[in-house]
Amino acid sequence: PLWLSRTDDTLCKAIFRGALKLKIGEFSKMMQVTIKTLRHYEQMGILIPDEIDKRTGYRYYKLDQMQRLGEIRRLKDIGFSLEEIKELSRENSGRPDIEQLETKIRTCEEELKVLLRRREMLHQMVDSQRKINSMEKFSIQSLPKIIVASHREVIANYEAIGPMCVNVIGPEMQRLGCKCPPPGYCFTIEHAKEYKPTDIDIEYCEQVEEMGEDSKIIQFKKLPEVPTAICMKHIGPYDKFYQSYTELFQYIEKQGYRITGQPRCCYVDGIWNQPDPEKWLSIIQVPVVSG
């Protein structure tokens, strides 16, 4: 390396002639690896010093250890874990055979598929978020027919929606193996015929890719298409929904629409990703027809 002094260069030549050995600090400097890492490799048995002075405890390395460290680095670069490298070091060659390398190739191909799928989902989420951010306060949209995982429960108050989703519904959907298409669509429907600040009869629905087997917590259902829905952004905690409902229903009446179904409260940002309730973003969707 360019940073080696003339003395260091002489030392390197001596090492390659097999005349000298390096203390752990010198070896660390030349090979550009920390002493902590070298000690860890020694403990794992994948890079053993050539000599350990019993009196001083000094560790000495020579050319063989330089070559071995290079092999370890190459193996890590192509995806072998330290445990796998340790297992290889127990074999005579210490290197992977063709079958092991082909297994790593297949692993890379599977990981690549996952990364490409993840990238696609991220692009979809970005597009969806941009659409939401550019959305006017009121908009007219159609809601496609979907399959949802549904959970209906009487909750104490609106503040209980977040914990119910995180602590009850989420784990159960994961247990059932539910797959949700990106960017994700979840909403609640209130079933009470009148407003109640407590003991709220609410149904939570989250779009999934396919029908599953019902459990005590989750039921699967198909929802029909909603050709026309008036949608409105709501920013803030859920106990302030009434303010947005008031403004939204006034808008619907003014525009000459008639409500034909139960409003949905769609959740974009909430307790799961935003600690400040004042920044929670929801979208109220009300099915309507003209006249």
FENTA-V743808 format. One record per backbone hydrogen bond with DSSP energy under -0.5 kcal/mol. CO is the residue of the C=O (numbers start at 0). NH is the residue of the N-H. If there is no record, write none. Layout:
{{CO;NH} {CO;NH}}
//
This chain:
{{0;3} {4;8} {5;9} {6;10} {7;11} {8;12} {9;13} {10;14} {11;15} {12;16} {13;18} {13;19} {14;17} {21;60} {22;26} {23;27} {24;28} {25;29} {26;30} {27;31} {27;32} {33;37} {34;38} {35;39} {36;40} {37;41} {38;42} {39;43} {40;44} {40;45} {40;46} {41;44} {50;59} {51;53} {52;56} {57;52} {58;23} {59;49} {59;50} {60;21} {61;64} {61;65} {62;66} {63;67} {64;68} {65;69} {66;70} {67;71} {68;72} {69;73} {70;74} {71;75} {72;76} {73;77} {74;79} {75;78} {80;84} {81;85} {82;86} {83;87} {84;88} {85;89} {86;89} {87;90} {87;93} {96;100} {97;101} {98;102} {99;103} {100;104} {101;105} {102;106} {103;107} {104;108} {105;109} {106;110} {107;111} {108;112} {109;113} {110;114} {111;115} {112;116} {113;117} {114;118} {115;119} {116;120} {117;121} {118;122} {119;123} {120;124} {121;125} {122;126} {123;127} {124;128} {125;129} {126;130} {127;131} {128;132} {129;133} {130;134} {131;134} {136;232} {138;140} {138;230} {140;228} {141;143} {142;225} {145;222} {146;207} {147;149} {147;220} {148;205} {149;218} {150;203} {152;154} {152;201} {154;199} {155;198} {156;159} {157;160} {158;162} {159;163} {160;164} {161;165} {162;166} {163;167} {163;168} {164;169} {167;171} {168;172} {169;173} {170;174} {171;175} {172;177} {173;176} {177;179} {178;180} {178;208} {180;183} {184;206} {185;266} {186;204} {187;264} {188;202} {198;200} {199;154} {199;201} {200;190} {200;191} {201;152} {202;188} {203;150} {204;186} {205;148} {207;146} {211;213} {217;214} {218;149} {220;147} {222;145} {224;226} {225;142} {227;287} {228;140} {228;230} {229;285} {230;138} {231;283} {233;235} {233;281} {236;239} {237;240} {239;242} {239;243} {240;244} {241;245} {242;246} {243;247} {244;248} {245;249} {246;250} {247;251} {248;252} {249;253} {250;254} {251;256} {252;255} {255;290} {257;288} {263;265} {263;284} {264;187} {265;267} {265;282} {268;280} {269;272} {269;273} {274;276} {275;278} {276;279} {279;235} {279;281} {280;267} {280;268} {281;233} {282;265} {283;231} {284;263} {284;286} {285;229} {286;259} {286;260} {288;257}}
//
